[in-house]
Amino acid sequence: MVGANAPPDRHTAHAAVQYTLFTPAAMTTHPPAHTTIQGQLTEHMRALAACRRCAQMIGPVVLGQPAAHGILQIGQAPGPYEGKLGRPFAWTAGKTLFRWYGSIGVEEARFRERVYMAAVCRCFPGKNPKGGDRVPNREEIGHCRAWLSAEVALLRPQLVIPVGKLAIAQVLESDRLDAVVGQTHRVEFHGLMTDVVPLPHPSGLSTWFKVEPGKTLLAAALRQIAAHPAWRAAFG
Ligand code: SF4
């Protein structure tokens, strides 16, 4: 079910977000100077870039652009190359992800410009000694959730796209790909009613989206994203 909430006026600032959890004290004593949503997101990202809360995480904090078009993508965590390249999904999984978005008419540069790219954790967790990247632990996810919550309050997204099971688990009750991909879910997320269209993780290690029913469910999810009012307003 696709929600019918109309995109708000993107030039109107929402009420300033209250950074109540661990934002540097300076932000609570000096309210954001910018009055547009994009300006507030820029200010938010400046504070986020300085976050060093998780001792095991490897910086830098990886951020996208302050895109204020009502669409929020949530990845899992950056890999070893994203920090060096300075943007999320900058390596092989990103190639697959942007091929998916390209199939619905939006190339990488336009996507990066118009979709706010968040993640469950914004720093590289390091390698898992058993192979692959370390999965962020519960405490780290909790730390970074505060930043995500502030972004939802600022951006007020009408469309949320969690990518991969770790991200899906932050938004929906089930992270079983067969059960949730290919549907639009109307949920409350950080106090906001919004539409959620989950995608599988585009990792080369995953086979889910290459075989049935994953192929068909992924195609359905991409169709739902393309048809969503927020997507059409951003890219129409
Ligand atoms: S993962 Fe998130 S909360 Fe942890 S240090 Fe990086 S930006 Fe801060």
py3Dmol code that shows the C-alpha trace and the ligand (Angstrom):
import py3Dmol

protein = """\
ATOM      1  CA  MET A   1       0.000   0.000   0.000  1.00  0.00           C
ATOM      2  CA  VAL A   2       1.482   3.286  -1.055  1.00  0.00           C
ATOM      3  CA  GLY A   3       0.795   6.193   1.282  1.00  0.00           C
ATOM      4  CA  ALA A   4      -0.884   9.306  -0.004  1.00  0.00           C
ATOM      5  CA  ASN A   5       0.926  11.915   2.053  1.00  0.00           C
ATOM      6  CA  ALA A   6       1.817  14.752  -0.255  1.00  0.00           C
ATOM      7  CA  PRO A   7       5.435  15.905  -0.396  1.00  0.00           C
ATOM      8  CA  PRO A   8       5.812  18.974   1.822  1.00  0.00           C
ATOM      9  CA  ASP A   9       7.185  22.254   0.604  1.00  0.00           C
ATOM     10  CA  ARG A  10      10.916  21.504   0.470  1.00  0.00           C
ATOM     11  CA  HIS A  11      11.801  25.136   0.933  1.00  0.00           C
ATOM     12  CA  THR A  12      10.098  25.351   4.291  1.00  0.00           C
ATOM     13  CA  ALA A  13      12.180  24.533   7.299  1.00  0.00           C
ATOM     14  CA  HIS A  14      10.807  22.053   9.784  1.00  0.00           C
ATOM     15  CA  ALA A  15      11.098  22.763  13.448  1.00  0.00           C
ATOM     16  CA  ALA A  16      14.702  22.509  14.553  1.00  0.00           C
ATOM     17  CA  VAL A  17      15.582  18.976  15.614  1.00  0.00           C
ATOM     18  CA  GLN A  18      16.347  18.479  19.255  1.00  0.00           C
ATOM     19  CA  TYR A  19      19.701  16.711  19.499  1.00  0.00           C
ATOM     20  CA  THR A  20      19.040  15.093  22.824  1.00  0.00           C
ATOM     21  CA  LEU A  21      21.234  12.012  22.868  1.00  0.00           C
ATOM     22  CA  PHE A  22      24.888  12.761  22.293  1.00  0.00           C
ATOM     23  CA  THR A  23      25.238  15.646  19.915  1.00  0.00           C
ATOM     24  CA  PRO A  24      28.083  17.922  20.921  1.00  0.00           C
ATOM     25  CA  ALA A  25      26.992  20.463  23.480  1.00  0.00           C
ATOM     26  CA  ALA A  26      27.743  23.296  21.084  1.00  0.00           C
ATOM     27  CA  MET A  27      24.807  22.266  18.917  1.00  0.00           C
ATOM     28  CA  THR A  28      22.355  22.457  21.770  1.00  0.00           C
ATOM     29  CA  THR A  29      23.478  25.887  22.852  1.00  0.00           C
ATOM     30  CA  HIS A  30      23.703  27.351  19.331  1.00  0.00           C
ATOM     31  CA  PRO A  31      20.621  26.570  17.224  1.00  0.00           C
ATOM     32  CA  PRO A  32      21.184  25.871  13.502  1.00  0.00           C
ATOM     33  CA  ALA A  33      21.937  29.021  11.583  1.00  0.00           C
ATOM     34  CA  HIS A  34      20.367  27.667   8.396  1.00  0.00           C
ATOM     35  CA  THR A  35      16.644  27.806   7.934  1.00  0.00           C
ATOM     36  CA  THR A  36      16.112  25.497   4.957  1.00  0.00           C
ATOM     37  CA  ILE A  37      15.915  21.744   5.353  1.00  0.00           C
ATOM     38  CA  GLN A  38      19.007  21.377   3.183  1.00  0.00           C
ATOM     39  CA  GLY A  39      20.833  23.869   5.379  1.00  0.00           C
ATOM     40  CA  GLN A  40      19.801  22.028   8.510  1.00  0.00           C
ATOM     41  CA  LEU A  41      20.897  18.724   6.979  1.00  0.00           C
ATOM     42  CA  THR A  42      24.251  20.292   6.106  1.00  0.00           C
ATOM     43  CA  GLU A  43      24.660  21.437   9.686  1.00  0.00           C
ATOM     44  CA  HIS A  44      23.613  18.022  10.956  1.00  0.00           C
ATOM     45  CA  MET A  45      26.169  16.337   8.677  1.00  0.00           C
ATOM     46  CA  ARG A  46      28.916  18.626   9.919  1.00  0.00           C
ATOM     47  CA  ALA A  47      28.261  17.421  13.469  1.00  0.00           C
ATOM     48  CA  LEU A  48      27.948  13.801  12.326  1.00  0.00           C
ATOM     49  CA  ALA A  49      31.282  13.974  10.492  1.00  0.00           C
ATOM     50  CA  ALA A  50      32.970  14.733  13.807  1.00  0.00           C
ATOM     51  CA  CYS A  51      31.390  11.770  15.652  1.00  0.00           C
ATOM     52  CA  ARG A  52      33.887   9.414  17.294  1.00  0.00           C
ATOM     53  CA  ARG A  53      31.519   7.690  19.677  1.00  0.00           C
ATOM     54  CA  CYS A  54      32.279   4.053  18.771  1.00  0.00           C
ATOM     55  CA  ALA A  55      35.744   2.948  19.872  1.00  0.00           C
ATOM     56  CA  GLN A  56      35.999  -0.016  17.491  1.00  0.00           C
ATOM     57  CA  MET A  57      34.781   1.832  14.409  1.00  0.00           C
ATOM     58  CA  ILE A  58      37.249   2.979  11.779  1.00  0.00           C
ATOM     59  CA  GLY A  59      36.762   6.494  10.444  1.00  0.00           C
ATOM     60  CA  PRO A  60      36.145   8.631   8.605  1.00  0.00           C
ATOM     61  CA  VAL A  61      32.395   8.967   8.917  1.00  0.00           C
ATOM     62  CA  VAL A  62      30.992   8.326   5.435  1.00  0.00           C
ATOM     63  CA  LEU A  63      28.264  10.700   4.304  1.00  0.00           C
ATOM     64  CA  GLY A  64      26.255  11.413   1.177  1.00  0.00           C
ATOM     65  CA  GLN A  65      24.855  14.785   0.197  1.00  0.00           C
ATOM     66  CA  PRO A  66      22.306  16.941   2.070  1.00  0.00           C
ATOM     67  CA  ALA A  67      19.542  15.900  -0.311  1.00  0.00           C
ATOM     68  CA  ALA A  68      16.195  17.281   0.841  1.00  0.00           C
ATOM     69  CA  HIS A  69      13.718  15.594  -1.506  1.00  0.00           C
ATOM     70  CA  GLY A  70      11.870  13.442   1.000  1.00  0.00           C
ATOM     71  CA  ILE A  71      13.632  10.166   0.148  1.00  0.00           C
ATOM     72  CA  LEU A  72      15.859   8.395   2.663  1.00  0.00           C
ATOM     73  CA  GLN A  73      18.010   5.408   1.755  1.00  0.00           C
ATOM     74  CA  ILE A  74      19.508   3.457   4.658  1.00  0.00           C
ATOM     75  CA  GLY A  75      22.512   1.273   3.906  1.00  0.00           C
ATOM     76  CA  GLN A  76      24.207  -1.045   6.402  1.00  0.00           C
ATOM     77  CA  ALA A  77      27.718   0.323   6.987  1.00  0.00           C
ATOM     78  CA  PRO A  78      30.511   1.456   4.693  1.00  0.00           C
ATOM     79  CA  GLY A  79      33.131  -0.985   3.516  1.00  0.00           C
ATOM     80  CA  PRO A  80      36.893  -0.418   3.486  1.00  0.00           C
ATOM     81  CA  TYR A  81      36.887   1.789   0.379  1.00  0.00           C
ATOM     82  CA  GLU A  82      33.994   4.170   0.998  1.00  0.00           C
ATOM     83  CA  GLY A  83      35.901   6.231   3.566  1.00  0.00           C
ATOM     84  CA  LYS A  84      38.830   6.732   1.170  1.00  0.00           C
ATOM     85  CA  LEU A  85      36.508   7.619  -1.689  1.00  0.00           C
ATOM     86  CA  GLY A  86      34.321   9.819   0.501  1.00  0.00           C
ATOM     87  CA  ARG A  87      30.858   8.574  -0.414  1.00  0.00           C
ATOM     88  CA  PRO A  88      28.547   5.656   0.423  1.00  0.00           C
ATOM     89  CA  PHE A  89      28.198   2.725  -1.978  1.00  0.00           C
ATOM     90  CA  ALA A  90      31.356   3.783  -3.814  1.00  0.00           C
ATOM     91  CA  TRP A  91      32.646   0.270  -4.512  1.00  0.00           C
ATOM     92  CA  THR A  92      31.407  -2.971  -6.058  1.00  0.00           C
ATOM     93  CA  ALA A  93      28.062  -3.245  -4.227  1.00  0.00           C
ATOM     94  CA  GLY A  94      27.375   0.330  -5.305  1.00  0.00           C
ATOM     95  CA  LYS A  95      27.856  -0.615  -8.954  1.00  0.00           C
ATOM     96  CA  THR A  96      25.081  -3.172  -8.621  1.00  0.00           C
ATOM     97  CA  LEU A  97      22.861  -0.816  -6.605  1.00  0.00           C
ATOM     98  CA  PHE A  98      23.173   1.970  -9.159  1.00  0.00           C
ATOM     99  CA  ARG A  99      22.516  -0.477 -11.968  1.00  0.00           C
ATOM    100  CA  TRP A 100      19.214  -1.262 -10.241  1.00  0.00           C
ATOM    101  CA  TYR A 101      18.311   2.413  -9.952  1.00  0.00           C
ATOM    102  CA  GLY A 102      19.478   2.942 -13.527  1.00  0.00           C
ATOM    103  CA  SER A 103      16.927   0.321 -14.617  1.00  0.00           C
ATOM    104  CA  ILE A 104      14.186   2.675 -13.383  1.00  0.00           C
ATOM    105  CA  GLY A 105      15.681   5.699 -15.095  1.00  0.00           C
ATOM    106  CA  VAL A 106      17.881   7.314 -12.437  1.00  0.00           C
ATOM    107  CA  GLU A 107      21.631   7.297 -12.898  1.00  0.00           C
ATOM    108  CA  GLU A 108      24.107   7.453 -10.021  1.00  0.00           C
ATOM    109  CA  ALA A 109      24.884  11.181 -10.036  1.00  0.00           C
ATOM    110  CA  ARG A 110      21.207  12.179  -9.959  1.00  0.00           C
ATOM    111  CA  PHE A 111      20.494   9.655  -7.244  1.00  0.00           C
ATOM    112  CA  ARG A 112      23.306  10.952  -5.042  1.00  0.00           C
ATOM    113  CA  GLU A 113      22.125  14.509  -5.575  1.00  0.00           C
ATOM    114  CA  ARG A 114      18.488  13.847  -4.658  1.00  0.00           C
ATOM    115  CA  VAL A 115      18.380  10.949  -2.197  1.00  0.00           C
ATOM    116  CA  TYR A 116      19.652  11.332   1.358  1.00  0.00           C
ATOM    117  CA  MET A 117      22.008   8.379   1.856  1.00  0.00           C
ATOM    118  CA  ALA A 118      22.154   7.292   5.486  1.00  0.00           C
ATOM    119  CA  ALA A 119      23.269   3.988   7.007  1.00  0.00           C
ATOM    120  CA  VAL A 120      22.757   1.902  10.118  1.00  0.00           C
ATOM    121  CA  CYS A 121      26.362   2.799  11.005  1.00  0.00           C
ATOM    122  CA  ARG A 122      28.374   5.479   9.204  1.00  0.00           C
ATOM    123  CA  CYS A 123      31.874   4.195   9.909  1.00  0.00           C
ATOM    124  CA  PHE A 124      33.696   1.114   8.638  1.00  0.00           C
ATOM    125  CA  PRO A 125      33.357  -1.627  11.293  1.00  0.00           C
ATOM    126  CA  GLY A 126      36.600  -3.345  10.258  1.00  0.00           C
ATOM    127  CA  LYS A 127      37.132  -6.856   9.036  1.00  0.00           C
ATOM    128  CA  ASN A 128      35.646  -9.980  10.552  1.00  0.00           C
ATOM    129  CA  PRO A 129      38.523 -12.404  11.295  1.00  0.00           C
ATOM    130  CA  LYS A 130      36.345 -15.156   9.796  1.00  0.00           C
ATOM    131  CA  GLY A 131      35.921 -13.230   6.545  1.00  0.00           C
ATOM    132  CA  GLY A 132      34.002 -10.279   5.210  1.00  0.00           C
ATOM    133  CA  ASP A 133      33.313  -7.068   7.102  1.00  0.00           C
ATOM    134  CA  ARG A 134      32.484  -7.087  10.813  1.00  0.00           C
ATOM    135  CA  VAL A 135      28.778  -6.653  11.516  1.00  0.00           C
ATOM    136  CA  PRO A 136      28.225  -3.622  13.791  1.00  0.00           C
ATOM    137  CA  ASN A 137      27.241  -4.623  17.305  1.00  0.00           C
ATOM    138  CA  ARG A 138      24.066  -3.620  19.113  1.00  0.00           C
ATOM    139  CA  GLU A 139      25.742  -0.781  20.992  1.00  0.00           C
ATOM    140  CA  GLU A 140      27.208   0.752  17.828  1.00  0.00           C
ATOM    141  CA  ILE A 141      23.864   0.478  16.057  1.00  0.00           C
ATOM    142  CA  GLY A 142      22.246   2.225  19.020  1.00  0.00           C
ATOM    143  CA  HIS A 143      24.800   5.023  18.925  1.00  0.00           C
ATOM    144  CA  CYS A 144      24.296   5.692  15.224  1.00  0.00           C
ATOM    145  CA  ARG A 145      20.504   5.375  15.497  1.00  0.00           C
ATOM    146  CA  ALA A 146      20.455   8.747  17.225  1.00  0.00           C
ATOM    147  CA  TRP A 147      21.865  10.376  14.089  1.00  0.00           C
ATOM    148  CA  LEU A 148      19.301   8.560  11.945  1.00  0.00           C
ATOM    149  CA  SER A 149      16.490   9.699  14.190  1.00  0.00           C
ATOM    150  CA  ALA A 150      17.616  13.312  13.802  1.00  0.00           C
ATOM    151  CA  GLU A 151      17.700  12.881  10.021  1.00  0.00           C
ATOM    152  CA  VAL A 152      14.144  11.548   9.954  1.00  0.00           C
ATOM    153  CA  ALA A 153      13.016  14.547  12.000  1.00  0.00           C
ATOM    154  CA  LEU A 154      14.714  16.963   9.603  1.00  0.00           C
ATOM    155  CA  LEU A 155      13.974  15.286   6.289  1.00  0.00           C
ATOM    156  CA  ARG A 156      10.527  13.856   7.103  1.00  0.00           C
ATOM    157  CA  PRO A 157      10.892  11.302   4.308  1.00  0.00           C
ATOM    158  CA  GLN A 158       7.805  10.056   2.503  1.00  0.00           C
ATOM    159  CA  LEU A 159       9.828   7.142   1.134  1.00  0.00           C
ATOM    160  CA  VAL A 160      12.408   5.096   3.059  1.00  0.00           C
ATOM    161  CA  ILE A 161      14.552   2.518   1.255  1.00  0.00           C
ATOM    162  CA  PRO A 162      16.448   0.232   3.633  1.00  0.00           C
ATOM    163  CA  VAL A 163      19.080  -1.763   1.754  1.00  0.00           C
ATOM    164  CA  GLY A 164      20.031  -5.131   3.194  1.00  0.00           C
ATOM    165  CA  LYS A 165      18.858  -7.130   6.182  1.00  0.00           C
ATOM    166  CA  LEU A 166      20.623  -5.091   8.843  1.00  0.00           C
ATOM    167  CA  ALA A 167      18.975  -1.903   7.569  1.00  0.00           C
ATOM    168  CA  ILE A 168      15.605  -3.577   7.044  1.00  0.00           C
ATOM    169  CA  ALA A 169      15.683  -4.791  10.659  1.00  0.00           C
ATOM    170  CA  GLN A 170      15.870  -1.168  11.849  1.00  0.00           C
ATOM    171  CA  VAL A 171      12.665  -0.279  10.015  1.00  0.00           C
ATOM    172  CA  LEU A 172      10.454  -3.387   9.796  1.00  0.00           C
ATOM    173  CA  GLU A 173       9.624  -6.153  12.216  1.00  0.00           C
ATOM    174  CA  SER A 174      10.826  -8.886   9.863  1.00  0.00           C
ATOM    175  CA  ASP A 175      14.121  -8.872   7.987  1.00  0.00           C
ATOM    176  CA  ARG A 176      13.269 -12.013   5.980  1.00  0.00           C
ATOM    177  CA  LEU A 177      13.849 -10.866   2.435  1.00  0.00           C
ATOM    178  CA  ASP A 178      11.210 -13.184   0.941  1.00  0.00           C
ATOM    179  CA  ALA A 179       8.647 -11.747   3.350  1.00  0.00           C
ATOM    180  CA  VAL A 180       9.319  -8.033   2.929  1.00  0.00           C
ATOM    181  CA  VAL A 181      10.959  -7.276  -0.459  1.00  0.00           C
ATOM    182  CA  GLY A 182       8.505  -6.521  -3.253  1.00  0.00           C
ATOM    183  CA  GLN A 183       6.027  -4.773  -0.956  1.00  0.00           C
ATOM    184  CA  THR A 184       5.499  -1.208   0.199  1.00  0.00           C
ATOM    185  CA  HIS A 185       5.101  -1.113   3.974  1.00  0.00           C
ATOM    186  CA  ARG A 186       3.337   1.742   5.726  1.00  0.00           C
ATOM    187  CA  VAL A 187       5.032   2.061   9.124  1.00  0.00           C
ATOM    188  CA  GLU A 188       5.856   4.467  11.892  1.00  0.00           C
ATOM    189  CA  PHE A 189       9.588   5.162  11.828  1.00  0.00           C
ATOM    190  CA  HIS A 190      11.135   7.418  14.472  1.00  0.00           C
ATOM    191  CA  GLY A 191       7.716   8.925  15.079  1.00  0.00           C
ATOM    192  CA  LEU A 192       6.897   9.535  11.403  1.00  0.00           C
ATOM    193  CA  MET A 193       4.369   7.575   9.315  1.00  0.00           C
ATOM    194  CA  THR A 194       6.121   6.747   6.072  1.00  0.00           C
ATOM    195  CA  ASP A 195       6.312   4.262   3.205  1.00  0.00           C
ATOM    196  CA  VAL A 196       9.120   1.724   3.263  1.00  0.00           C
ATOM    197  CA  VAL A 197      10.273  -0.187   0.182  1.00  0.00           C
ATOM    198  CA  PRO A 198      13.112  -2.518   1.190  1.00  0.00           C
ATOM    199  CA  LEU A 199      15.808  -3.741  -1.165  1.00  0.00           C
ATOM    200  CA  PRO A 200      18.213  -6.662  -0.725  1.00  0.00           C
ATOM    201  CA  HIS A 201      21.864  -5.849  -0.205  1.00  0.00           C
ATOM    202  CA  PRO A 202      23.590  -5.639  -3.605  1.00  0.00           C
ATOM    203  CA  SER A 203      26.705  -7.378  -2.349  1.00  0.00           C
ATOM    204  CA  GLY A 204      28.459  -9.664  -4.794  1.00  0.00           C
ATOM    205  CA  LEU A 205      28.448 -12.264  -2.013  1.00  0.00           C
ATOM    206  CA  SER A 206      24.656 -12.429  -2.085  1.00  0.00           C
ATOM    207  CA  THR A 207      22.837 -14.744  -4.465  1.00  0.00           C
ATOM    208  CA  TRP A 208      19.341 -13.882  -3.203  1.00  0.00           C
ATOM    209  CA  PHE A 209      18.543 -11.320  -5.885  1.00  0.00           C
ATOM    210  CA  LYS A 210      20.039 -13.429  -8.675  1.00  0.00           C
ATOM    211  CA  VAL A 211      17.635 -16.364  -8.361  1.00  0.00           C
ATOM    212  CA  GLU A 212      13.884 -16.746  -7.836  1.00  0.00           C
ATOM    213  CA  PRO A 213      11.922 -15.557  -5.994  1.00  0.00           C
ATOM    214  CA  GLY A 214      14.488 -12.811  -5.352  1.00  0.00           C
ATOM    215  CA  LYS A 215      14.690 -11.693  -9.000  1.00  0.00           C
ATOM    216  CA  THR A 216      10.963 -11.171  -9.253  1.00  0.00           C
ATOM    217  CA  LEU A 217      10.667  -9.540  -5.812  1.00  0.00           C
ATOM    218  CA  LEU A 218      13.531  -7.137  -6.556  1.00  0.00           C
ATOM    219  CA  ALA A 219      11.911  -6.121  -9.839  1.00  0.00           C
ATOM    220  CA  ALA A 220       8.614  -5.513  -8.007  1.00  0.00           C
ATOM    221  CA  ALA A 221      10.377  -3.381  -5.381  1.00  0.00           C
ATOM    222  CA  LEU A 222      12.056  -1.249  -8.041  1.00  0.00           C
ATOM    223  CA  ARG A 223       8.706  -0.737  -9.786  1.00  0.00           C
ATOM    224  CA  GLN A 224       7.195   0.400  -6.485  1.00  0.00           C
ATOM    225  CA  ILE A 225      10.041   2.853  -5.902  1.00  0.00           C
ATOM    226  CA  ALA A 226       9.664   4.258  -9.433  1.00  0.00           C
ATOM    227  CA  ALA A 227       5.905   4.715  -8.941  1.00  0.00           C
ATOM    228  CA  HIS A 228       6.120   6.319  -5.501  1.00  0.00           C
ATOM    229  CA  PRO A 229       4.974   9.970  -5.368  1.00  0.00           C
ATOM    230  CA  ALA A 230       8.161  11.095  -3.606  1.00  0.00           C
ATOM    231  CA  TRP A 231      10.342   9.438  -6.256  1.00  0.00           C
ATOM    232  CA  ARG A 232       8.257  10.915  -9.059  1.00  0.00           C
ATOM    233  CA  ALA A 233       8.489  14.352  -7.466  1.00  0.00           C
ATOM    234  CA  ALA A 234      12.280  14.059  -7.143  1.00  0.00           C
ATOM    235  CA  PHE A 235      12.985  12.538 -10.560  1.00  0.00           C
ATOM    236  CA  GLY A 236       9.824  12.997 -12.613  1.00  0.00           C
TER     237      GLY A 236
END
"""
ligand_1 = """\
8
SF4
S 29.315 4.471 13.678
Fe 27.989 6.285 13.931
S 27.846 6.642 16.173
Fe 29.606 5.274 15.784
S 31.397 6.643 15.597
Fe 30.632 6.293 13.498
S 29.187 7.992 13.153
Fe 29.535 7.894 15.378
"""
view = py3Dmol.view(width=600, height=400)
view.addModel(protein, "pdb")
view.setStyle({"model": 0}, {"cartoon": {"style": "trace"}})
view.addModel(ligand_1, "xyz")
view.setStyle({"model": 1}, {"stick": {}})
view.zoomTo()
view.show()
